[in-house]
Amino acid sequence: MGGATFQAMKEVLHEESPMVRVPLPFGSSATDYAYAHGMQKGYEFALKVLKAMGQSAPEMPEEPEATFSRSNNNE
């Protein structure tokens, strides 16, 4: 899948926010508002994770080789 295709898919996902698709009716209970808020925040977090996954990963540091020679022992 090309980078442009993935970018287009992310744009569609951004426009399909839960708050845009299912607006709460006026006079809804506090529980309904809390549920909708949680859905929105979870959706935003998922989009941030997808965006982060699309970026290049930092380089991993070189791991030191374990040697057990006498010069390494602190005696």
ChimeraX commands (.cxc) that place a marker at each C-alpha (Angstrom):
marker #1 position 0.00,0.00,0.00 radius 0.5
marker #1 position 1.45,3.33,-1.03 radius 0.5
marker #1 position 2.04,6.29,1.25 radius 0.5
marker #1 position -0.56,8.39,-0.57 radius 0.5
marker #1 position -3.18,5.67,-0.11 radius 0.5
marker #1 position -2.47,5.46,3.61 radius 0.5
marker #1 position -2.65,9.25,3.93 radius 0.5
marker #1 position -6.04,9.25,2.18 radius 0.5
marker #1 position -7.27,6.51,4.52 radius 0.5
marker #1 position -6.14,8.54,7.55 radius 0.5
marker #1 position -8.01,11.58,6.24 radius 0.5
marker #1 position -11.20,9.51,5.92 radius 0.5
marker #1 position -10.71,8.17,9.45 radius 0.5
marker #1 position -10.23,11.69,10.76 radius 0.5
marker #1 position -13.54,12.77,9.21 radius 0.5
marker #1 position -15.41,9.73,10.61 radius 0.5
marker #1 position -15.14,10.80,14.23 radius 0.5
marker #1 position -17.73,9.22,16.58 radius 0.5
marker #1 position -19.00,12.67,17.59 radius 0.5
marker #1 position -19.69,13.55,13.94 radius 0.5
marker #1 position -21.54,10.32,13.13 radius 0.5
marker #1 position -23.83,10.07,16.16 radius 0.5
marker #1 position -24.60,13.42,17.79 radius 0.5
marker #1 position -26.17,13.26,21.23 radius 0.5
marker #1 position -29.73,14.56,21.46 radius 0.5
marker #1 position -30.35,17.63,23.60 radius 0.5
marker #1 position -31.11,16.66,27.18 radius 0.5
marker #1 position -29.11,13.42,27.23 radius 0.5
marker #1 position -28.00,12.09,30.60 radius 0.5
marker #1 position -24.57,12.68,32.10 radius 0.5
marker #1 position -23.78,9.00,31.54 radius 0.5
marker #1 position -24.48,9.37,27.83 radius 0.5
marker #1 position -22.18,12.39,27.64 radius 0.5
marker #1 position -19.43,10.56,29.54 radius 0.5
marker #1 position -19.74,7.56,27.21 radius 0.5
marker #1 position -19.59,9.77,24.11 radius 0.5
marker #1 position -16.59,11.64,25.50 radius 0.5
marker #1 position -14.76,8.36,26.15 radius 0.5
marker #1 position -15.53,7.15,22.65 radius 0.5
marker #1 position -14.19,10.38,21.15 radius 0.5
marker #1 position -10.99,10.37,23.24 radius 0.5
marker #1 position -10.35,6.69,22.42 radius 0.5
marker #1 position -10.82,7.41,18.73 radius 0.5
marker #1 position -8.43,10.37,18.88 radius 0.5
marker #1 position -5.85,8.22,20.68 radius 0.5
marker #1 position -6.17,5.49,18.03 radius 0.5
marker #1 position -5.55,8.06,15.29 radius 0.5
marker #1 position -2.46,9.32,17.12 radius 0.5
marker #1 position -1.16,5.76,17.37 radius 0.5
marker #1 position -1.69,5.20,13.63 radius 0.5
marker #1 position 0.10,8.45,12.87 radius 0.5
marker #1 position 3.03,7.47,15.09 radius 0.5
marker #1 position 3.22,4.03,13.46 radius 0.5
marker #1 position 3.55,5.72,10.07 radius 0.5
marker #1 position 6.66,7.63,11.13 radius 0.5
marker #1 position 10.14,6.20,10.99 radius 0.5
marker #1 position 11.35,4.53,14.15 radius 0.5
marker #1 position 14.41,5.89,15.95 radius 0.5
marker #1 position 17.60,3.95,15.51 radius 0.5
marker #1 position 18.24,1.30,18.12 radius 0.5
marker #1 position 21.47,1.75,20.08 radius 0.5
marker #1 position 24.16,-0.85,19.72 radius 0.5
marker #1 position 24.10,-3.37,22.54 radius 0.5
marker #1 position 27.48,-3.98,24.16 radius 0.5
marker #1 position 28.88,-7.45,23.77 radius 0.5
marker #1 position 29.10,-9.31,27.06 radius 0.5
marker #1 position 32.64,-10.49,27.75 radius 0.5
marker #1 position 33.82,-12.06,30.95 radius 0.5
marker #1 position 37.54,-11.40,30.74 radius 0.5
marker #1 position 39.59,-10.56,33.82 radius 0.5
marker #1 position 40.02,-6.94,32.75 radius 0.5
marker #1 position 36.24,-6.41,33.07 radius 0.5
marker #1 position 35.93,-7.79,36.60 radius 0.5
marker #1 position 36.04,-5.21,39.38 radius 0.5
marker #1 position 37.85,-7.20,42.03 radius 0.5
marker link #1:1,2 radius 0.2
marker link #1:2,3 radius 0.2
marker link #1:3,4 radius 0.2
marker link #1:4,5 radius 0.2
marker link #1:5,6 radius 0.2
marker link #1:6,7 radius 0.2
marker link #1:7,8 radius 0.2
marker link #1:8,9 radius 0.2
marker link #1:9,10 radius 0.2
marker link #1:10,11 radius 0.2
marker link #1:11,12 radius 0.2
marker link #1:12,13 radius 0.2
marker link #1:13,14 radius 0.2
marker link #1:14,15 radius 0.2
marker link #1:15,16 radius 0.2
marker link #1:16,17 radius 0.2
marker link #1:17,18 radius 0.2
marker link #1:18,19 radius 0.2
marker link #1:19,20 radius 0.2
marker link #1:20,21 radius 0.2
marker link #1:21,22 radius 0.2
marker link #1:22,23 radius 0.2
marker link #1:23,24 radius 0.2
marker link #1:24,25 radius 0.2
marker link #1:25,26 radius 0.2
marker link #1:26,27 radius 0.2
marker link #1:27,28 radius 0.2
marker link #1:28,29 radius 0.2
marker link #1:29,30 radius 0.2
marker link #1:30,31 radius 0.2
marker link #1:31,32 radius 0.2
marker link #1:32,33 radius 0.2
marker link #1:33,34 radius 0.2
marker link #1:34,35 radius 0.2
marker link #1:35,36 radius 0.2
marker link #1:36,37 radius 0.2
marker link #1:37,38 radius 0.2
marker link #1:38,39 radius 0.2
marker link #1:39,40 radius 0.2
marker link #1:40,41 radius 0.2
marker link #1:41,42 radius 0.2
marker link #1:42,43 radius 0.2
marker link #1:43,44 radius 0.2
marker link #1:44,45 radius 0.2
marker link #1:45,46 radius 0.2
marker link #1:46,47 radius 0.2
marker link #1:47,48 radius 0.2
marker link #1:48,49 radius 0.2
marker link #1:49,50 radius 0.2
marker link #1:50,51 radius 0.2
marker link #1:51,52 radius 0.2
marker link #1:52,53 radius 0.2
marker link #1:53,54 radius 0.2
marker link #1:54,55 radius 0.2
marker link #1:55,56 radius 0.2
marker link #1:56,57 radius 0.2
marker link #1:57,58 radius 0.2
marker link #1:58,59 radius 0.2
marker link #1:59,60 radius 0.2
marker link #1:60,61 radius 0.2
marker link #1:61,62 radius 0.2
marker link #1:62,63 radius 0.2
marker link #1:63,64 radius 0.2
marker link #1:64,65 radius 0.2
marker link #1:65,66 radius 0.2
marker link #1:66,67 radius 0.2
marker link #1:67,68 radius 0.2
marker link #1:68,69 radius 0.2
marker link #1:69,70 radius 0.2
marker link #1:70,71 radius 0.2
marker link #1:71,72 radius 0.2
marker link #1:72,73 radius 0.2
marker link #1:73,74 radius 0.2
marker link #1:74,75 radius 0.2
view
